[in-house]
């Protein structure tokens, strides 16, 4: 079952969660609203799902459930929180701490039981944050002070019980004067007990800020049969997402037939556009190429569909009629972004001169495609402009990928990690996701020079030197076999 957003409010909460855990429903604002609008009536379904062994699910919903229960502030969720803490007792996620601490006395007995089971500092700190005075908590925190003066002292300062002050003073007498950092922390904890602060006001939890406004099923985790099932959804957004998931890539016969059927008959132009794009793998077929060309060249067809057909045709730009059609679409400002995408995907140098003028285009969609084009056409001369765009959050992702593809450098497996660090410095640091983007671009660059990738299936932190000849190997021609060994033509593999 692929429940569509319009159906979310009418589905049982348990069924909605099960669909998300199976990758068949996107967790977004519509999903959250369908649950939270029910108020307490949502609890039975949430608690039933949270109380089951869900280890075989495609996706873990633990953090989603933590957020939902945190928003609802329900003590009934403590058995679920306990199960999460058991699995992460050495490093309890901040989200769990922020969800459990406000429950106060309702969480006490469960946390005491967990501490007896694991005796970890994270659970001790969580007990200290409950805002509950209990001799059992004090005993635990005093024990922590004896085993780890720093952590125990900090926890006692948070707990704020005057009964802990003698123990803190006794510990201070044991700490040498030269250990200034530890003494400072213990003195701060003692002073916090002497001069208690008002109870910490936790910022209201905004669950909406944690999730996207619109999302969709986890197609990257689903089988082709599942995705083909999704193409028959009543929701056009879902059909478009399903079609787009096939692009770019090699199509099976069932996928090709279904996409062609949708491209010709679906009543939504966005869906048809995504289908034409996905059919780029079949664009060598004269029949499919002719169908795409008829759409791309039809001034009465929706601009979005024409652009999708142009991208689908990009691998066939050696045909004069295809190249002419892409150029004609470029002249239409509403279709220019898709025309530029077709140009860089074609890997056809006849289009290279179209790219640089749009690196500063006022239209963000056009500018985004020009940035990618500068990378794929290996415009080393434009690397300075791309480097400046690394400071622009709107285009940073595309600029990173393009900059890694075209920054002037000697390309060899032995030097590629040094090039990664050079890009990292230029970008003033990289997030984990950004680092993956750069590694993917650099691996692609290696493959385009006939070399094996370095980062693919590799420990990203490995610094072992790689011995490899540094002579660059000329790129394959567009219609020659791709040097990566895939068996596909270069233009339809790493030339794309």
C-alpha positions in Angstrom: 0.0 0.0 0.0 1.3 3.5 -1.0 -1.0 5.8 1.0 -1.2 9.2 -0.7 -1.2 12.4 1.4 -4.9 13.0 0.8 -5.6 9.7 2.5 -3.3 10.3 5.6 -6.0 11.8 7.8 -8.4 8.9 7.3 -5.9 6.1 7.9 -5.4 4.5 11.3 -2.3 5.9 13.0 -0.8 2.5 13.2 -1.2 1.8 9.5 0.3 5.2 8.7 3.4 4.5 10.8 3.7 1.0 9.2 3.6 2.5 5.7 6.4 5.0 6.7 8.5 2.1 8.2 8.1 0.2 5.0 9.4 3.2 3.0 6.0 3.6 1.4 5.0 7.0 2.9 7.1 10.1 3.3 7.4 11.6 6.8 6.6 15.3 6.2 4.3 18.0 7.5 1.2 16.3 6.0 2.1 13.1 7.7 2.7 14.8 11.1 -0.5 16.8 10.8 -2.5 13.6 10.1 -1.3 12.2 13.4 -1.1 15.2 15.7 -4.5 16.7 14.7 -6.0 13.7 16.4 -4.6 14.7 19.8 -4.9 12.0 22.5 -6.8 9.8 20.0 -3.5 9.2 18.3 -1.9 7.6 21.4 -3.2 4.0 21.1 -1.9 3.6 17.6 1.4 5.3 18.5 1.9 3.2 21.6 1.0 0.0 19.9 3.5 0.6 17.1 6.2 1.8 19.6 5.7 -1.3 21.8 6.4 -3.8 19.0 9.7 -5.3 17.8 10.2 -3.3 14.6 13.8 -4.5 13.9 12.8 -6.0 10.5 11.3 -2.7 9.2 13.0 -1.1 6.2 13.3 2.2 8.1 13.6 2.8 11.8 11.0 5.2 13.1 12.6 5.5 16.6 13.5 9.2 16.3 10.2 10.0 14.7 8.4 8.4 17.7 10.6 10.2 20.1 9.7 13.5 18.5 6.0 12.7 18.4 5.9 11.6 22.1 8.0 14.7 23.0 5.5 16.9 21.3 2.6 15.2 23.0 4.5 15.1 26.4 2.9 11.8 27.4 4.3 9.7 30.3 2.7 6.7 28.7 5.6 6.6 26.3 8.2 5.8 29.1 8.3 2.0 28.1 9.3 3.1 24.6 11.8 5.6 25.8 13.3 2.9 28.1 13.7 0.6 25.1 15.6 3.4 23.2 17.8 4.1 26.2 18.6 0.4 26.6 19.9 0.4 23.0 21.9 3.6 23.5 22.7 3.7 27.2 26.3 4.7 26.6 25.3 7.7 24.4 21.7 8.6 24.8 20.5 10.8 21.9 19.9 14.4 22.9 16.4 14.1 21.5 15.6 11.4 24.0 17.0 13.4 26.9 14.9 16.4 25.9 11.8 14.3 25.6 12.2 12.4 28.9 13.5 15.1 31.3 10.3 17.2 31.2 8.3 14.1 32.3 9.8 14.5 35.8 8.5 12.1 38.5 6.7 10.1 35.8 10.1 9.0 34.5 11.8 8.4 37.8 11.2 4.7 38.5 12.0 3.6 35.0 15.3 5.6 35.0 16.3 4.2 38.3 15.7 0.7 37.0 17.8 1.5 33.9 20.6 2.9 36.0 20.7 -0.2 38.2 20.9 -2.2 34.9 23.7 -0.2 33.2 25.2 2.4 35.6 26.1 4.8 32.9 26.8 8.6 33.3 24.2 9.5 30.7 21.4 7.9 32.7 22.8 9.6 35.9 22.7 13.0 34.2 19.2 12.3 33.0 18.1 11.6 36.6 19.7 14.8 37.7 17.7 16.7 35.0 14.3 15.4 36.1 13.9 18.2 38.7 12.9 15.6 41.3 14.3 15.3 44.8 14.8 11.7 45.8 17.4 10.1 48.0 18.1 7.4 45.5 19.1 10.0 42.9 21.4 11.7 45.4 23.0 8.4 46.2 23.7 7.7 42.6 25.2 11.1 41.9 27.4 10.9 45.0 28.7 7.6 43.8 29.4 9.2 40.4 31.4 12.0 42.2 33.6 9.3 43.7 34.3 7.5 40.4 34.5 10.5 38.2 34.8 13.9 40.0 34.2 16.0 37.0 31.1 14.3 35.7 29.7 13.7 39.2 30.3 17.3 40.2 28.5 18.6 37.1 25.6 16.3 37.7 25.3 17.4 41.3 25.3 21.0 40.2 22.4 20.3 37.9 20.6 18.4 40.6 21.0 21.3 43.0 20.4 19.5 46.3 22.1 21.3 49.3 22.7 17.8 50.8 25.4 17.3 48.2 27.4 20.3 49.3 29.5 18.5 52.0 30.6 15.9 49.5 31.6 18.5 46.9 33.6 20.4 49.5 35.3 17.1 50.7 36.2 16.4 47.0 37.6 19.9 46.6 40.0 19.3 49.5 41.4 16.3 47.7 42.0 18.1 44.4 45.5 19.7 44.1 45.6 23.5 43.7 47.3 23.1 40.3 44.4 21.1 38.9 42.7 24.4 38.2 40.2 23.3 35.6 38.7 20.5 37.8 38.6 22.8 40.9 36.9 25.5 38.9 34.2 23.1 37.7 33.6 21.7 41.2 33.5 25.2 42.7 31.0 26.2 40.1 28.8 23.2 41.0 29.0 24.1 44.7 28.1 27.7 44.0 25.2 26.6 41.8 23.8 24.8 44.9 24.4 27.9 47.1 22.8 30.2 44.6 20.3 28.0 42.7 19.1 29.3 39.4 15.4 29.3 38.4 14.4 26.0 36.9 15.6 25.9 33.3 13.0 26.8 30.9 13.2 24.5 28.0 12.6 26.0 24.6 9.3 24.9 23.2 9.8 21.9 20.9 9.0 22.7 17.3 8.4 19.4 15.7 7.6 21.1 12.4 11.1 22.5 12.1 12.5 18.9 12.2 10.8 17.6 9.1 10.3 18.7 5.5 7.1 20.3 4.3 6.8 17.8 1.5 8.5 14.4 1.2 7.8 11.1 -0.4 8.3 7.4 -0.1 11.9 6.1 0.4 12.2 5.0 -3.3 15.9 4.3 -3.0 15.2 1.4 -0.7 12.3 -0.1 -2.6 12.3 -2.8 -5.3 11.5 -2.0 -8.9 8.2 -3.9 -8.5 7.3 -1.6 -5.6 8.1 1.5 -7.6 6.2 0.3 -10.6 3.3 -0.2 -8.3 3.7 3.4 -7.1 3.4 4.6 -10.7 -0.2 3.6 -10.6 -0.9 5.9 -7.6 -3.9 8.2 -7.7 -1.5 11.0 -6.6 0.3 12.8 -9.5 3.2 13.8 -7.1 3.8 10.1 -6.3 3.7 9.1 -9.9 6.2 11.8 -10.8 8.5 10.7 -8.0 8.3 7.1 -9.0 9.1 7.9 -12.7 12.0 10.2 -11.6 13.6 7.4 -9.6 14.5 5.6 -12.8 16.6 8.5 -14.1 19.4 8.2 -14.9 19.8 4.5 -15.2 19.4 1.4 -17.3 15.8 0.4 -17.6 14.4 -3.1 -17.5 11.8 -4.0 -20.1 8.8 -3.7 -17.7 10.0 -0.3 -16.5 10.6 0.9 -20.1 7.1 -0.2 -21.2 5.4 1.3 -18.2 7.3 4.7 -18.5 6.5 4.9 -22.2 2.8 4.2 -21.5 2.8 6.9 -18.8 4.6 9.4 -21.0 2.0 9.1 -23.6 -1.2 8.9 -21.5 -0.7 10.4 -18.0 -3.0 13.4 -17.5 -0.3 15.4 -15.5 2.4 17.2 -17.5 4.9 16.9 -14.7 4.5 13.1 -14.6 4.9 12.9 -18.4 8.1 15.1 -18.2 9.7 12.8 -15.6 8.8 9.8 -17.8 10.4 11.3 -20.9 13.6 12.0 -18.8 13.7 8.4 -17.5 13.3 7.1 -21.0 16.7 8.6 -21.9 18.1 5.1 -21.6 15.8 4.1 -24.5 16.4 7.2 -26.6 18.4 5.2 -29.2 15.1 3.6 -30.2 14.0 5.4 -33.3 10.3 5.1 -32.2 11.0 6.6 -28.7 13.3 9.3 -30.1 10.6 10.3 -32.6 8.0 10.5 -29.8 10.3 12.6 -27.6 11.2 14.9 -30.4 7.5 15.4 -31.3 6.8 16.5 -27.8 9.9 18.7 -27.4 9.2 20.5 -30.6 5.5 21.0 -30.1 4.8 24.6 -29.1 1.4 23.6 -27.9 2.8 21.1 -25.4 3.3 22.3 -21.7 6.8 23.8 -21.3 7.6 21.4 -18.4 6.9 18.3 -20.6 8.9 19.8 -23.5 11.8 20.3 -21.2 11.6 16.7 -19.9 11.5 15.4 -23.4 14.6 17.5 -24.3 16.5 16.0 -21.3 15.4 12.5 -22.4 16.9 13.3 -25.9 20.2 14.6 -24.6 22.1 11.4 -25.3 21.1 11.7 -29.0 22.3 15.2 -29.7 24.5 13.9 -32.5 21.3 13.8 -34.5 20.9 17.3 -36.1 17.1 17.4 -35.5 17.7 16.7 -31.8 20.4 19.3 -31.4 18.3 21.9 -33.2 15.3 21.1 -30.9 17.5 21.6 -27.8 18.8 24.9 -29.2 15.2 26.1 -30.0 14.1 25.3 -26.4 17.0 27.3 -25.1 15.6 30.4 -26.8 12.4 30.0 -24.6 13.2 31.6 -21.2 10.7 29.3 -19.5 12.4 26.2 -20.9 16.0 27.4 -20.7 17.0 25.6 -17.5 15.9 22.2 -18.9 17.6 23.0 -22.3 20.9 23.7 -20.4 20.4 20.5 -18.5 20.0 18.6 -21.7 23.2 20.3 -23.0 25.5 19.3 -20.2 24.0 15.8 -19.9 24.7 15.3 -23.6 28.5 15.7 -23.0 28.4 17.3 -26.5 31.0 20.1 -26.9 28.8 21.8 -29.5 26.8 23.2 -26.5 29.8 24.2 -24.4 29.6 27.9 -25.2 26.0 28.1 -24.0 27.1 27.5 -20.3 29.4 30.3 -19.1 27.0 33.2 -19.8 24.5 31.8 -17.3 26.8 31.3 -14.3 25.4 34.7 -13.0 21.9 34.3 -14.4 19.1 35.9 -12.4 16.9 32.8 -12.7 18.1 30.4 -10.0 17.0 27.3 -12.0 19.0 28.4 -15.0 22.0 29.3 -12.9 21.9 25.9 -11.2 22.1 24.1 -14.5 24.9 26.4 -15.7 27.0 25.6 -12.6 26.6 21.9 -13.2 27.4 22.4 -16.9 30.7 24.2 -16.0 31.7 21.1 -14.0 30.7 18.5 -16.5 32.3 20.4 -19.4 35.4 20.7 -17.3 35.7 24.4 -17.5 38.8 24.9 -15.5 38.8 28.6 -16.4 35.5 29.0 -14.6 36.7 27.3 -11.4 37.3 30.8 -9.8 33.7 31.7 -10.3 32.6 28.4 -8.9 34.8 28.8 -5.9 33.0 32.1 -5.0 29.7 30.3 -5.2 30.9 28.0 -2.4 29.9 30.9 -0.1 26.4 31.0 -1.4 24.1 28.7 0.5 21.6 28.6 -2.4 24.1 27.1 -4.9 26.8 25.6 -2.6 25.8 22.0 -3.3 26.0 22.3 -7.0 29.1 24.5 -6.9 30.9 21.9 -4.8 30.2 19.2 -7.2 31.1 21.3 -10.2 34.2 22.7 -8.6 35.5 19.2 -7.8 34.9 18.2 -11.4 36.8 21.1 -13.0 39.3 22.6 -10.6 42.6 22.5 -12.5 44.7 19.6 -11.1 46.8 16.6 -12.1 44.4 13.7 -11.9 45.7 10.5 -10.4 44.7 8.1 -7.7 47.8 9.0 -5.7 46.9 12.7 -5.6 43.1 12.6 -5.3 43.0 12.7 -1.5 45.2 15.8 -1.6 42.8 17.4 -4.1 39.9 16.5 -1.7 41.7 18.4 1.1 42.3 21.3 -1.3 38.6 21.5 -2.0 37.8 21.2 1.7 40.0 24.2 2.4 38.4 26.2 -0.4 35.0 25.4 1.0 36.0 26.4 4.6 35.1 22.9 5.7 32.6 20.3 4.6 29.6 18.6 6.3 29.5 14.8 6.0 27.0 15.1 3.2 29.1 17.7 1.4 32.2 15.5 1.8 30.3 12.6 0.1 29.3 14.9 -2.7 33.0 15.9 -3.3 34.2 12.3 -3.1 31.6 11.2 -5.6 32.7 14.0 -8.0 36.3 13.1 -7.7 35.7 9.4 -8.2 33.8 10.3 -11.3 36.7 12.4 -12.5 39.0 9.5 -12.0 36.8 7.2 -14.0 36.6 9.7 -16.8 40.4 9.5 -17.0 40.3 5.7 -17.1 41.3 5.2 -13.5 39.6 3.2 -10.7 37.7 5.3 -8.1 39.4 5.9 -4.7 36.5 6.7 -2.4 33.8 4.3 -3.6 33.3 1.5 -1.0 36.3 3.0 0.9 36.8 4.2 4.4 36.6 8.0 3.8 39.0 8.6 6.7 41.7 6.3 5.4 44.9 8.1 4.5 46.9 5.1 3.1 49.0 6.3 0.1 47.8 4.9 -3.2 50.5 4.0 -5.8 49.2 4.7 -9.3 50.7 6.0 -12.5 49.9 9.7 -12.8 49.7 10.1 -16.5 46.3 11.2 -17.6 44.4 8.9 -19.9 42.4 10.7 -22.6 38.6 10.6 -22.2 36.7 8.2 -24.2 34.7 9.5 -27.2 31.0 10.0 -26.7 30.1 6.8 -28.6 33.0 4.7 -27.4 32.7 2.2 -24.5 33.0 3.9 -21.1 36.4 3.3 -19.5 34.7 2.3 -16.2 33.9 -1.1 -17.7 30.1 -0.8 -17.5 29.6 -1.9 -21.1 27.6 1.2 -21.8 28.7 4.0 -24.2 30.6 6.8 -22.5 27.8 9.3 -23.3 25.3 7.2 -21.4 27.5 6.4 -18.4 30.2 8.7 -17.0 29.9 11.1 -19.9 26.4 11.8 -18.7 
